[in-house]
Amino acid sequence: MTDKRVVLSTAGSLEEAREIARTLVEKRLAACVNIVPGVESVYRWEGKVETSTEWLLLIKTTAAAIPSMRDTLTDLHSYEVPECVVFAIEDGAASYLEWITNSVG
């Protein structure tokens, strides 16, 4: 197990996804954010089943950066309840994991 994390989030527009991604990287809260377009989401909101097209954010960061990253994500996000799901990176290429360390913080 490493101290590296992948965080999933979604955004309602490409512009919002880009703003979140750029801000997280500029503030050194993420090493990289991949933006995956055209994700169709089906979810329950306020008692109804909804469907929408979203942009998936794959955020690479460290465990130590998660609290500040989550706060920044929440501040920038247009959703009342933005997705923020954290997965531990168990293992990976040493050089890539080191790059995450050097890019965050």
C-alpha positions as MATLAB code, in Angstrom:
seq = 'MTDKRVVLSTAGSLEEAREIARTLVEKRLAACVNIVPGVESVYRWEGKVETSTEWLLLIKTTAAAIPSMRDTLTDLHSYEVPECVVFAIEDGAASYLEWITNSVG';
ca = [
       0.000    0.000    0.000;
       1.210    3.500   -0.810;
       0.163    6.946    0.382;
      -1.035    7.758   -3.169;
      -4.725    8.113   -3.965;
      -7.067    8.288   -6.944;
     -10.157   10.390   -6.374;
     -13.280   10.160   -8.517;
     -15.513   13.136   -9.059;
     -17.830   14.358  -11.790;
     -18.664   17.752  -13.240;
     -21.714   19.012  -15.086;
     -19.786   20.714  -17.891;
     -16.419   20.586  -19.599;
     -15.674   24.127  -18.463;
     -16.309   23.231  -14.829;
     -14.218   20.052  -15.134;
     -11.328   22.041  -16.612;
     -11.531   24.723  -13.926;
     -11.499   22.149  -11.136;
      -8.634   20.194  -12.746;
      -6.480   23.241  -13.417;
      -7.005   24.678   -9.933;
      -6.169   21.393   -8.192;
      -2.955   21.021  -10.195;
      -1.969   24.706   -9.859;
      -2.462   24.533   -6.070;
      -0.376   21.334   -5.975;
      -3.309   19.397   -4.535;
      -3.168   16.958   -7.455;
      -0.385   15.758   -9.712;
      -2.756   15.123  -12.600;
      -6.469   15.189  -13.329;
      -7.838   13.219  -16.261;
     -11.110   14.495  -17.700;
     -13.218   11.757  -19.279;
     -16.076   13.207  -21.370;
     -19.535   11.859  -22.009;
     -20.152    9.794  -18.883;
     -23.835    9.013  -18.512;
     -24.875    8.979  -14.865;
     -28.085    7.545  -13.437;
     -28.681    8.526   -9.825;
     -31.313    9.285   -7.218;
     -31.687   12.959   -6.295;
     -34.420   14.478   -4.145;
     -36.560   11.346   -4.410;
     -36.396   10.998   -8.205;
     -34.239    8.935  -10.526;
     -32.280   11.297  -12.784;
     -30.041   10.821  -15.803;
     -27.411   13.292  -16.951;
     -24.264   13.548  -19.010;
     -21.225   14.390  -16.920;
     -17.446   14.658  -17.158;
     -15.557   12.207  -14.948;
     -12.501   13.508  -13.106;
      -9.738   11.051  -12.177;
      -7.605   12.931   -9.675;
      -4.159   11.598   -8.692;
      -2.923   12.855   -5.344;
      -1.531   11.850   -1.948;
      -3.313   10.890    1.255;
      -1.981   14.000    3.000;
      -3.471   16.295    0.342;
      -6.975   14.774    0.483;
      -8.529   17.173    3.063;
      -7.395   20.337    1.220;
      -8.183   18.799   -2.164;
     -11.702   17.894   -1.003;
     -12.300   21.399    0.400;
     -11.107   23.028   -2.833;
     -13.189   20.656   -4.952;
     -16.273   21.454   -2.876;
     -15.649   25.218   -3.078;
     -15.284   25.138   -6.885;
     -18.106   22.724   -7.616;
     -21.571   23.731   -8.792;
     -23.215   20.611   -7.315;
     -24.830   20.762   -3.898;
     -23.277   17.351   -3.137;
     -20.210   16.827   -5.349;
     -18.860   13.330   -5.747;
     -15.580   12.745   -3.932;
     -14.681    9.068   -3.631;
     -11.115    8.170   -2.657;
      -9.318    4.953   -3.614;
      -5.945    3.896   -2.264;
      -3.266    3.062   -4.826;
      -1.889   -0.215   -3.598;
       1.093   -0.331   -5.945;
       2.381    1.187   -9.163;
       5.429    2.127  -11.169;
       7.946    3.587   -8.728;
       8.808    6.469  -11.033;
       5.127    7.424  -11.449;
       4.442    7.268   -7.727;
       7.520    9.413   -7.086;
       6.270   11.918   -9.684;
       2.975   12.184   -7.774;
       4.912   12.840   -4.579;
       7.031   15.523   -6.248;
       4.015   17.186   -7.873;
       1.780   17.422   -4.793;
       2.554   19.463   -1.741;
];
